[in-house]
Amino acid sequence: MRSLVLAVVCAATACLGSAAESRESVYHEGDLVLSGTDRMVIENTVYHQNGDILLSDSATLVVRNADVVVSARSATVFSGRAAEFILLGAAHAEISNTHITVESDAAENPWLNVSVENASTLSLSAVVADNTKVFVRGNGLLQADGSTVSEVCVSGSSRSDLRNCVVRWAICLDFGTGDRVTLSRLAPGRIASWMVPIAVAASVERPRLSLLDCSIGAWSVYAIDSVVTLQDSVVARLGLYWSNPSGTIVGLAPGRFPEWHLSEQLQTEGLVDVTMLNTTITDCVSLGLRHGSGTLTVQDSSVALQVSDFTGHLNFQDSALSTMTVDGSSLDLDMTASTVEAGFDVTDSTLRITGNFSPSAEAAFYQWSNSRCSREFVVSVRRANGRPASYASVHVGSPSRASSDYTCDADGNAQITVSFTDATRDRSFWVSTDVPGGREVRVTAYVLSSSPLVLVVP
């Protein structure tokens, strides 16, 4: 085994100065190649690498408390000049408390491309790597804590765990099968895209991404057949393009969310199933469900929606729906213990609205064209002393509707269904119950009236 240590140990007095003043510079011309069981340690130095770095077999590179300057010599199509740092086989690189910079004598913006291939591993701790892209492929493993890089791209069956990191520009997740990516406490940056190919075998475990307690500037997600968790995070601008995922969004803080697109490329394994908990989405261009089918659950959250060419279930629990635009869709909308803050625009659609919700004074169907809506209400018949009027008869009707009769249960409640069309959407209906003396108690309601409807009888 070859073992090489480059170290400059500071005297106590010298260490009182700046790091740059107290470190000796070491220059390496040409490619740095480690193979077999080679082990190299770069420590307490300014290390200049004029060439690429290649680790293979079971070789190990350790970089501690150093400044590494890499010269980019090769030209690339998209990124100007670039240097390559490649890990193959079972090679391992451990870099800590280090600043990595890339320089070039050409005018192009230089980059360092780090490739973690095969079963190799890369560990970063308190590393600042400017103009550095990390590619994790095959069965490679990336572990980063408290570090900064420009981009991270993950593919194959690799695993990545980023904690307390800054990714300045992009995280590209081009999954193969069985991937695991966890991002914890990611600091503000611009996360450009998460791309997942369609060709994910149905027999393998689906790719998983966990975004925990993170802050991200912008994020566009293209996810096929995957599992996503966003928890206690801030995403300033979000674009989601999903097909066949299961997702949980918990505690997402206010931001600007341009679009959530459930694409036409739905697989046969199942429906989209997404849950949002304790989430506030504000300053919305649109949070859209488009060209697909599935279930969206929104709990303890506030959201605006645009829905087109979509079939499925939207479940709101203890939440606020600010606006909703529906076009060419068939929806079951459950508004349990929720509020409608503004209104609906509905075109060429069928809605079925259930649940007890409270509309604001501005709630209305602003636009309605070639659509139908059935609304389920609970009618509660109570006596003056507050007790239920068990098994009371309830009548529902209007000048434009035939009368319907219902019977309350033992708790004095009856569930009624009222249908609305283009012609009747703005028209009221009445709910009544008979009282002694040939009289009746009646309340008037509309399609977006609060539920339950309460009748008080002697």
Phi and psi in degrees as a GROMACS rama.xvg file:
@    title "Ramachandran Plot"
@    xaxis  label "Phi"
@    yaxis  label "Psi"
@TYPE xy
-83.2259  138.462  ARG-2
-136.264  125.8  SER-3
-130.732  128.719  LEU-4
-121.342  123.965  VAL-5
-108.854  108.526  LEU-6
-142.993  139.66  ALA-7
-122.845  113.136  VAL-8
-94.235  122.511  VAL-9
-77.4367  139.302  CYS-10
-72.6021  158.948  ALA-11
-59.0975  -40.6378  ALA-12
-70.3111  -39.3361  THR-13
-64.9676  -33.4299  ALA-14
-70.5876  -9.38358  CYS-15
-72.4958  -20.1261  LEU-16
-82.9443  -171.095  GLY-17
-70.2262  160.763  SER-18
-62.9083  -41.2969  ALA-19
-64.0329  -37.7298  ALA-20
-68.8305  -30.5174  GLU-21
-94.8014  -1.57381  SER-22
-109.8  138.813  ARG-23
-82.7003  144.759  GLU-24
-92.8716  136.766  SER-25
-122.261  134.986  VAL-26
-117.504  131.84  TYR-27
-123.271  116.694  HIS-28
-93.9836  133.528  GLU-29
91.5089  175.703  GLY-30
-68.3121  143.264  ASP-31
-97.6358  115.198  LEU-32
-121.16  122.175  VAL-33
-121.659  134.553  LEU-34
-144.628  178.56  SER-35
59.6606  -125.332  GLY-36
-109.915  24.1841  THR-37
-57.3293  144.625  ASP-38
-136.691  130.228  ARG-39
-130.982  136.631  MET-40
-120.705  124.868  VAL-41
-112.842  118.034  ILE-42
-145.461  136.039  GLU-43
53.6617  48.5654  ASN-44
-152.117  165.699  THR-45
-102.111  110.336  VAL-46
-106.913  120.831  TYR-47
-103.855  117.925  HIS-48
-111.688  108.261  GLN-49
-100.02  78.5658  ASN-50
151.239  -179.839  GLY-51
-83.1572  168.897  ASP-52
-124.499  128.677  ILE-53
-131.321  120.934  LEU-54
-115.418  133.475  LEU-55
-141.118  175.729  SER-56
57.3921  -123.528  ASP-57
-114.343  27.751  SER-58
-67.8439  153.696  ALA-59
-132.273  134.174  THR-60
-121.953  124.433  LEU-61
-117.329  126.533  VAL-62
-124.924  120.926  VAL-63
-132.741  136.857  ARG-64
48.2099  51.859  ASN-65
-133.216  163.364  ALA-66
-112.61  122.22  ASP-67
-113.067  124.763  VAL-68
-114.265  116.844  VAL-69
-107.932  130.316  VAL-70
-93.9173  124.578  SER-71
-89.0413  122.588  ALA-72
-111.915  -33.1153  ARG-73
-87.3102  144.403  SER-74
-88.7065  140.874  ALA-75
-119.746  161.979  THR-76
-69.8138  -43.6275  VAL-77
-103.391  -25.4599  PHE-78
-117.543  21.4644  SER-79
69.3386  -134.995  GLY-80
-91.9723  147.408  ARG-81
-144.508  148.431  ALA-82
-106.021  153.522  ALA-83
-114.753  134.621  GLU-84
-124.687  105.075  PHE-85
-116.798  130.15  ILE-86
-114.642  124.025  LEU-87
-123.778  168.358  LEU-88
60.7287  -129.355  GLY-89
-110.185  28.5245  ALA-90
-64.2305  157.439  ALA-91
-139.692  132.541  HIS-92
-123.918  129.229  ALA-93
-124.273  113.246  GLU-94
-122.811  128.131  ILE-95
-143.846  148.771  SER-96
46.5732  50.2531  ASN-97
-135.046  144.779  THR-98
-111.957  122.364  HIS-99
-110.861  125.752  ILE-100
-124.063  157.442  THR-101
-123.093  132.45  VAL-102
-129.705  159.071  GLU-103
-153.82  146.807  SER-104
-83.5506  -4.38755  ASP-105
-90.3426  167.975  ALA-106
-77.6435  -21.0822  ALA-107
-66.6921  156.337  GLU-108
-70.902  116.49  ASN-109
-81.9289  151.27  PRO-110
-134.276  155.418  TRP-111
-113.346  118.299  LEU-112
-97.7256  115.476  ASN-113
-103.751  120.721  VAL-114
-113.727  117.908  SER-115
-103.403  99.4988  VAL-116
-108.656  170.702  GLU-117
52.3948  -123.882  ASN-118
-111.09  26.3254  ALA-119
-78.0785  165.739  SER-120
-134.592  146.345  THR-121
-129.67  124.187  LEU-122
-116.885  124.219  SER-123
-120.526  130.706  LEU-124
-139.525  119.738  SER-125
54.2889  49.2672  ALA-126
-112.066  133.823  VAL-127
-111.747  113.507  VAL-128
-121.694  92.464  ALA-129
-72.6924  144.161  ASP-130
51.9766  45.1656  ASN-131
-123.908  128.752  THR-132
-110.589  132.454  LYS-133
-111.547  121.762  VAL-134
-109.239  122.42  PHE-135
-113.593  116.834  VAL-136
-130.075  172.365  ARG-137
58.0246  -125.675  GLY-138
-106.615  25.7388  ASN-139
-65.8041  159.455  GLY-140
-130.684  125.498  LEU-141
-113.398  125.032  LEU-142
-124.852  120.673  GLN-143
-133.597  136.085  ALA-144
-138.612  126.384  ASP-145
60.9341  36.3252  GLY-146
-123.838  164.475  SER-147
-128.876  127.322  THR-148
-136.337  170.725  VAL-149
-85.2699  -45.726  SER-150
-143.365  152.188  GLU-151
-131.804  125.78  VAL-152
-123.528  124.603  CYS-153
-119.858  133.754  VAL-154
-151.17  179.022  SER-155
70.3855  -140.889  GLY-156
-110.892  32.3975  SER-157
-76.1659  170.329  SER-158
-130.724  143.099  ARG-159
-141.182  140.397  SER-160
-137.632  107.531  ASP-161
-111.594  124.184  LEU-162
-130.617  135.385  ARG-163
53.4995  40.5824  ASN-164
-111.964  166.526  CYS-165
-121.704  123.194  VAL-166
-111.199  107.237  VAL-167
-66.5576  -36.1599  ARG-168
-121.448  -59.2841  TRP-169
-147.015  144.279  ALA-170
-117.334  115.35  ILE-171
-110.331  112.729  CYS-172
-107.01  100.54  LEU-173
-105.48  81.6184  ASP-174
-71.6752  149.879  PHE-175
-101.745  -99.412  GLY-176
-133.527  142.568  THR-177
68.7164  22.2302  GLY-178
-73.9858  152.995  ASP-179
-134.564  119.722  ARG-180
-128.939  125.077  VAL-181
-122.114  125.487  THR-182
-117.083  115.589  LEU-183
-120.299  129.741  SER-184
53.864  41.0671  ARG-185
-68.7135  128.145  LEU-186
-80.6433  166.9  ALA-187
-53.7912  136.686  PRO-188
-169.691  -174.799  GLY-189
-112.325  109.142  ARG-190
-98.2221  109.094  ILE-191
-79.1416  -46.7205  ALA-192
-159.492  152.957  SER-193
-128.238  110.213  TRP-194
-113.514  129.818  MET-195
-126.593  123.846  VAL-196
-69.7928  158.384  PRO-197
-70.3042  -32.1476  ILE-198
-78.4356  69.98  ALA-199
-109.733  119.223  VAL-200
-63.7392  138.505  ALA-201
-70.4082  -18.3801  ALA-202
-86.9694  -7.98928  SER-203
-106.231  164.854  VAL-204
-68.8463  141.496  GLU-205
-75.2181  149.003  ARG-206
-58.3887  147.432  PRO-207
-130.799  134.696  ARG-208
-125.399  131.106  LEU-209
-119.5  123.72  SER-210
-115.45  106.919  LEU-211
-119.621  122.108  LEU-212
52.3011  51.9893  ASP-213
-115.898  160.719  CYS-214
-130.305  119.069  SER-215
-132.325  140.348  ILE-216
-73.869  -54.0758  GLY-217
-146.093  143.795  ALA-218
-148.605  125.361  TRP-219
-116.628  129.137  SER-220
-117.695  124.984  VAL-221
-118.4  98.0699  TYR-222
-124.516  123.717  ALA-223
-113.49  124.636  ILE-224
51.8539  59.2903  ASP-225
-140.767  169.007  SER-226
-118.116  125.956  VAL-227
-127.623  136.316  VAL-228
-128.664  121.509  THR-229
-114.312  123.355  LEU-230
-138.128  131.236  GLN-231
49.6284  49.4075  ASP-232
-126.248  163.324  SER-233
-119.343  122.234  VAL-234
-124.618  111.079  VAL-235
-67.6546  -40.9945  ALA-236
-139.729  125.437  ARG-237
-132.086  129.923  LEU-238
-124.631  118.706  GLY-239
-114.267  125.273  LEU-240
-125.569  96.3133  TYR-241
-117.708  145.466  TRP-242
-137.572  122.471  SER-243
63.9238  32.8981  ASN-244
-95.4487  166.823  PRO-245
-111.274  130.869  SER-246
-140.596  147.27  GLY-247
-128.504  126.058  THR-248
-118.251  112.831  ILE-249
-121.033  126.403  VAL-250
64.5308  30.6474  GLY-251
-72.2005  127.298  LEU-252
-81.2733  166.021  ALA-253
-55.9469  140.086  PRO-254
-163.948  -168.587  GLY-255
-112.61  117.912  ARG-256
-117.456  101.405  PHE-257
-72.4957  -37.4394  PRO-258
-165.555  144.27  GLU-259
-128.38  108.357  TRP-260
-114.052  114.956  HIS-261
-92.689  108.397  LEU-262
-75.2457  171.365  SER-263
-72.7647  -13.4261  GLU-264
-85.2748  47.1876  GLN-265
-69.3565  137.485  LEU-266
-83.3738  -178.675  GLN-267
-95.8955  -2.55661  THR-268
-71.2065  -27.1484  GLU-269
166.604  -178.157  GLY-270
-90.274  161.497  LEU-271
-64.666  138.102  VAL-272
-141.104  104.092  ASP-273
-124.793  137.643  VAL-274
-123.551  133.659  THR-275
-118.722  125.914  MET-276
-124.458  135.201  LEU-277
51.2127  46.2853  ASN-278
-122.051  138.402  THR-279
-120.344  124.367  THR-280
-119.016  114.86  ILE-281
-124.72  172.468  THR-282
50.9036  50.883  ASP-283
-86.5672  130.082  CYS-284
-76.2031  -53.6478  VAL-285
-171.428  142.855  SER-286
-108.493  101.394  LEU-287
-106.713  140.563  GLY-288
-111.546  116.039  LEU-289
-138.702  140.527  ARG-290
52.3447  49.4258  HIS-291
-165.216  -161.127  GLY-292
-151.518  156.496  SER-293
155.648  -162.251  GLY-294
-129.97  129.115  THR-295
-118.615  124.292  LEU-296
-111.971  125.02  THR-297
-118.679  118.544  VAL-298
-128.502  130.578  GLN-299
52.8873  44.4904  ASP-300
-139.824  168.624  SER-301
-129.428  131.958  SER-302
-156.197  152.355  VAL-303
-114.554  144.603  ALA-304
-129.292  145.24  LEU-305
-124.421  126.248  GLN-306
-126.424  128.229  VAL-307
-144.893  138.946  SER-308
48.9626  47.6461  ASP-309
-130.887  140.241  PHE-310
-124.715  127.66  THR-311
164.052  -160.096  GLY-312
-117.969  131.447  HIS-313
-118.16  113.559  LEU-314
-109.412  113.344  ASN-315
-106.049  125.117  PHE-316
-128.3  117.317  GLN-317
52.8592  44.3384  ASP-318
-130.758  172.772  SER-319
-122.393  127.812  ALA-320
-104.544  110.064  LEU-321
-76.8422  -51.7674  SER-322
-144.437  159.15  THR-323
-151.045  125.791  MET-324
-115.635  125.752  THR-325
-124.789  129.437  VAL-326
-140.258  124.483  ASP-327
59.4502  38.8953  GLY-328
-130.436  162.321  SER-329
-127.017  113.213  SER-330
-128.502  140.313  LEU-331
-100.555  116.392  ASP-332
-114.153  108.351  LEU-333
-100.459  117.005  ASP-334
-112.956  49.0576  MET-335
-63.0567  121.627  THR-336
51.6541  39.7536  ALA-337
-121.46  175.86  SER-338
-125.78  149.079  THR-339
-111.323  113.552  VAL-340
-87.8337  -26.4768  GLU-341
-133.641  -111.592  ALA-342
-151.518  -179.993  GLY-343
-113.512  142.14  PHE-344
-116.751  118.847  ASP-345
-127.197  127.678  VAL-346
-137.334  130.238  THR-347
50.7642  45.6978  ASP-348
-138.224  164.317  SER-349
-125.356  125.419  THR-350
-118.347  142.819  LEU-351
-126.149  112.252  ARG-352
-107.152  125.53  ILE-353
-128.031  171.153  THR-354
95.2261  156.733  GLY-355
-92.2268  109.282  ASN-356
-130.904  165.006  PHE-357
-117.584  116.984  SER-358
-85.9331  149.633  PRO-359
-80.0498  175.782  SER-360
-65.3745  -23.3973  ALA-361
-88.9154  -5.68717  GLU-362
-67.7059  128.971  ALA-363
-169.826  165.25  ALA-364
-87.9137  101.005  PHE-365
-69.446  -43.3159  TYR-366
-130.631  140.729  GLN-367
-148.621  121.572  TRP-368
-145.696  125.079  SER-369
50.6267  50.5308  ASN-370
-137.615  163.029  SER-371
-132.701  147.181  ARG-372
-140.374  128.309  CYS-373
-110.435  131.818  SER-374
-120.336  127.482  ARG-375
-94.9652  128.228  GLU-376
-117.707  153.133  PHE-377
-102.12  126.462  VAL-378
-102.862  124.179  VAL-379
-113.985  117.954  SER-380
-101.629  119.99  VAL-381
-125.753  146.292  ARG-382
-82.8354  167.38  ARG-383
-60.5135  -26.323  ALA-384
-86.1344  4.33691  ASN-385
91.4399  -9.03524  GLY-386
-77.792  153.311  ARG-387
-71.4779  145.816  PRO-388
-91.6948  87.817  ALA-389
-60.6178  136.201  SER-390
59.5455  27.695  TYR-391
-70.0473  150.543  ALA-392
-86.2789  138.4  SER-393
-124.641  135.584  VAL-394
-118.13  138.09  HIS-395
-126.065  133.023  VAL-396
-172.462  179.733  GLY-397
-167.881  168.433  SER-398
-58.85  -25.3946  PRO-399
-102.469  4.74577  SER-400
-130.97  148.49  ARG-401
-72.5155  146.665  ALA-402
-72.9764  142.633  SER-403
-124.432  145.39  SER-404
-116.108  141.481  ASP-405
-135.853  160.811  TYR-406
-123.706  130.061  THR-407
-69.2005  158.079  CYS-408
-86.3714  -171.98  ASP-409
-62.9322  -23.3928  ALA-410
-89.7198  7.56066  ASP-411
75.7813  22.3881  GLY-412
-116.079  141.343  ASN-413
-132.725  139.919  ALA-414
-100.887  123.556  GLN-415
-117.602  157.862  ILE-416
-126.345  127.435  THR-417
-122.714  130.153  VAL-418
-101.341  145.781  SER-419
-132.013  141.702  PHE-420
-124.851  -174.909  THR-421
-55.4195  -36.8012  ASP-422
-79.4241  -24.6176  ALA-423
-116.313  7.2218  THR-424
-63.0443  -31.2677  ARG-425
-96.3776  0.486104  ASP-426
-92.4579  146.011  ARG-427
-81.986  167.257  SER-428
-137.525  164.621  PHE-429
-121.834  152.244  TRP-430
-126.498  129.997  VAL-431
-139.861  163.048  SER-432
-141.582  147.649  THR-433
-81.1697  145.345  ASP-434
-128.682  162.85  VAL-435
-57.2006  151.325  PRO-436
89.8938  15.0319  GLY-437
72.3622  18.8125  GLY-438
-102.784  175.149  ARG-439
-142.44  156.405  GLU-440
-109.368  128.874  VAL-441
-133.355  143.11  ARG-442
-125.79  150.395  VAL-443
-107.063  139.775  THR-444
-141.512  166.743  ALA-445
-128.588  177.031  TYR-446
-59.6501  -32.9923  VAL-447
-107.821  23.8471  LEU-448
-69.5733  155.287  SER-449
-65.6022  148.764  SER-450
-124.345  139.583  SER-451
-81.9848  157.88  PRO-452
-91.2281  124.882  LEU-453
-109.047  128.705  VAL-454
-112.242  124.649  LEU-455
-107.612  122.411  VAL-456
-117.309  159.296  VAL-457
